[in-house]
Amino acid sequence: MKPSRIVKMLMVVMLAFPLSSLLVSRHELAHAETAEDPPPVIQPVGSVNGKKVLFDNTHGETAGAADWVIDGAFSDFGNGLAKKGYEVKELRKTSPITYDDLKNYDVFVLGEANIPFKASEQEAILHYVQNGGSVFFIADHYNSDRNLNRWDAEEVYNGYRRGAFADPTKGMSTEEAQSPAMQGVSSSDWLAEHFGVRFRYNALGDITSGETIVSPSDDFGITSGVNSVEMHSGSTIAILDPKKAKGLIYLPKNPPAWGPAVDQGVYDNGGVAEGAFAAIAKVGKGKAAFIGDSSPVEDATPKYVREDTGEKKTTYDGFSKEGDDATFLLNTMEWLAKQEDYTSFDGKVPLSEKTKLHDFEVPENSTEPEKEPWTTPVAGYKWWDPSTFAAGAYGSDKEAPSQPAYSFQHQATLPNHQEFQLRLNVKDLSPGQTLSNLKVGIYKAGGQQLAKFKVGDGDYPVSYGYSAPFTITADNQGVGHKDLTVMLDPAYSGEANLRLKVDGTNAVTEDVTIADVAAEPLPPGENESLPELMPIAKARAEQDGGSVTVEGVVTTTPGIWGGQGFYLQDASGGVYVYQSKESNLKIGDKVKISAKKTTYNGEVELSDLIQFTPEGTAEVPKPQVVSEVSDSNQGELVTLEDIKVKNISDPDSYGTFKFDAVNGKHTTRVRIDSRSGLDYTDFTKKYKRNATLTLTGVASIFKGTYELKPRSESDIAEANVNHPTDVKQWLEVIWNKLWQLLHFHV
C-alpha cells in the first residue's frame, strides 16, 4: 500500500468529513462495470508460453483505494506477464469460487482480497493447488480494511479475524452478518494448516533498502536479478513449516512501524525474526507465493472510482519504477507457473528458519487492539451490497458521467534516429468540447525521459521530457485528435512507456518499443467509410468483428441490462446494442447506427458504435406470440401465453432472479433483471409457483440457454384461461371453429 504515513493519516481525517466538502476532479473514471460485463483479457505478446493466469475480482479487490485489476492499477503487472507469453484474464462472478473456475489456469492471483472466503472457496482453492495449480497471495498491513468490513487481506487469507476467532461476524449488524457475503464463512487457521505460513498482523512502514534477499541458488532462481523490493506499509509472513514454506525476502533490522498502526506495528525488531516479506510454499503438486504488501505490484493507472464515496483513486508506480519489483514478481510467476510434483523443500533448497510467534498471535488468543472498522463507513454504503456502490465503481450498475476515451496511434516500433509523428485520439466528447492541459511523454523503466516534442515555432526543447501542454477540440461528432512531432534519445533502444497526463494525472500508459528503424507517416485522421444500410437479420449473419449499419426501433429502455444497452428491431429481426454513450433514448425511438457486430455469451450484439443517428419515433413492433424462444426470434419482442411458473431461483447479489416458463412440452428460462424494476419479493408474493401467466419480453440467449427477458412489470400478466370443462363445451368450441373456417372460405 503505497501512500506515505502522513498521506494515510490524512486519508483517515478526510473520510470523517462530509463528501460535499471534498473537491471532486472533473475527469471521472471508467463507466460502471459489474460481474455481468465481459471480463478483461490480455493476450500473450510475442512468443506464447501456453500458460494462463487468472486474477480474482470477486472478493473486494477494487474496494476503497484499491484497484487491483488487470485493466486498472495492476495493468503493468498484467501486461508484463503478457509480454512473457502468458494469457491473462480476470475472474468475475457473483457466486462463490469453485474448482471449475480455477482448474484450467496455471496461476490464480489474489490481489488483496477484502471479503472473507467461504469454507467451500477455501476447499476449492486448496483442491486446485493440491492438483497442480498455483496461487499468489498479495496482502497488505493489518487494519488496511479497504471496504470497512473488519476483514483485512491477511485475515482473509489466514482464515480468521483478529480478535474474532469465535465469531467471524463479531461487531457486525444483523443485516451485515446475514448478508450473502458472510454465509458459509467460518474461522480456521487455514493458511497455516495447509500452506505452512501465516500472515502476521503487524504493520511496518516505508522500507526502500536494506532487505536481506535469499541467493538465487537457494530459491529456484526466483531472486535472480533482484537486489531490492520496496515496502510501503505492509506485513510479514511467519514461516511455520520450513519443509513446506520458504522465506525469500526479509526486512532490515529495526524497521519503522506504520504511523497509524493500532499496536506496536513491528513485532520482533525486523530481520529474520520479523518473518518474511515474501515467501513461497509447496503443497501437493502445486505451489503458492506470498507477499506482505501490494505496493510492489501496483501502478499509477486506476480504472474505477471508490465504491464508497465515488472519489477518484490515486495509486502509485511500484511495479515498474521501484527497486526490482517487476523482476521479482515476474520471476515468482515463472516459478509458480511451472508445475512440479515434489511435495517438500527438504532436500531441494536450504530450509528457512521457523518464525517464533507471540502468545497473542495464537488464533484463539488474538484480540482486537481497537474497535473495528477503523473509520465509519459513508452513509448508505454497504460493502456487501453493490447496489449501494457509487456510480463508476466496480459492481455498481449506475453509470458514471461520460468521460473522454483516449488512444494513441503510432507505428509499431518508434524510431530513435529520425523525427516521427504520433497521434493522440479522443472520442466520446460533446460537439465542440475542448480539453486542455494535456501532456505526453515517453520514458523508460525508472522514469528517465526519452523524448523531445517539437514546439509551435518548429524548435525542440533542450532537454528530454513531457510535451508542452496542449488542447484538443472535438468536431461535431465528439471526436478530436492531436498530432505530435517527436525526436527520441538516439542512445536508447528497447522497451519504454508512452504516457498521457491530463491535468497532471496519469490518463493512459502504453508499452512501446524503440529501435533504429525508419520513420513511417501517420495515416489520414479521417473517419472510416461506413457500411451500407442492411436489414437487422442480415447484420446478425455478418462475420464477428465486421462493421454493419442498421436502422430500427428501440424496443427496450436503455440500461436495464447494463450500461446504456438496448434492443433494436426492424421488420426482419432484432439485435442487442451494447453501448454506454447514448443515454436519452426511450422505447419507440427510431435510430440508425453503424457499429461492430460481435457475439457475447452466445448472443449477437452490436458494439463499438461508429455512428449514431436519431430518426424520430416509430411504432413499436407488436410482440409475436410464440411457443418458445429459439434462434428464429432472437432479439425480437415475443409473447409466451398460458405458461406455468416453475423453479423460481433465489436472487443473486444484484437482485436478479430466474424461473422456468413451462407450456406443455416447451420450457423457456425467464430472466428477471433487478434493473428492470421487477422485484423478487413482490413477484413471489404476487405470483406463486405454478401460477399461469402470459409473458412478454425480448428473446435472448446466455451461454447456450435460451431466455426471455421481460422489460418491466407490464410485460407480466396473469393469463385469462377459460378452458372447456366438459365434452359438450369442447364440441361447441370445435363446431364454432369449423363454422368460422367454412364461413371464411365461402
Buried (B, 14 or more C-beta within 10 A) or exposed (E): BBBEBEEBBEBEEBBEEEBEEEEEEEBBBBBBBBBBBEBBBBEBBEEEBEBBBBBBBBBBBBBBBBBBBBBBBBBBBBBBBBBBBBBBBBBBBBEBBBBEBBEEBBBBBBBBBBBBBBBEBBBBBBBBBBBBBBBBBBBBBBBBBBBBBBBBBBBBBBBBBBBBBEEBBBBBEEEBBEBBBBEBBEBBBBBBEBBBBBBBBBBBBBBEEBBBBBEBEBBBEBBBEBEBBBBBBBBBBBBBBBBBBBBBBBBEBEBBBBBBBBBEBBBBEBBBBBBBBBBBBBBBBBBBBBBBBBBBBBBBBBBBBBBBBBBBBBBBBBBBBBBBBBBBBBBBBBBBBEBEEEBEBEEBBEBBEEBEBEEBBEBEEBEBBEEBBBBEBBEEBBBBBBBBBBBBBBBBBBBBEBBBBBEBBBBEBBBBEBEBBBBBBBBBBEEEBEBEEBBBBBBBBEEEBBBBBBEEEEEBBEEBBBBBEBEBBBEEEBBBBBEBBBBBBEEBBEEBBBBBBBBEBBBBBBBBEBBEBEEBEBEEEEEEEEBEEBBBBEBBEBEEEEBBBBBBBBBBBBBBBBBBBBBBBBEBBBBBBBBBBBEEBEBEBBBBBBBBBBEBEEBBBBBBBBBBEEEEEBEBBEBEEBBBBBEEBBBBBBBBBBBBBBEBBEBBBBBBBBBBBBBEEBBBBBBBBBBBBBBBEEBBEEBEEEBBBBBBBBBBBBEEBBBBBBBBBEBBEEBEEEEEEEEEEEEEEEEEEEEEEEEEEE
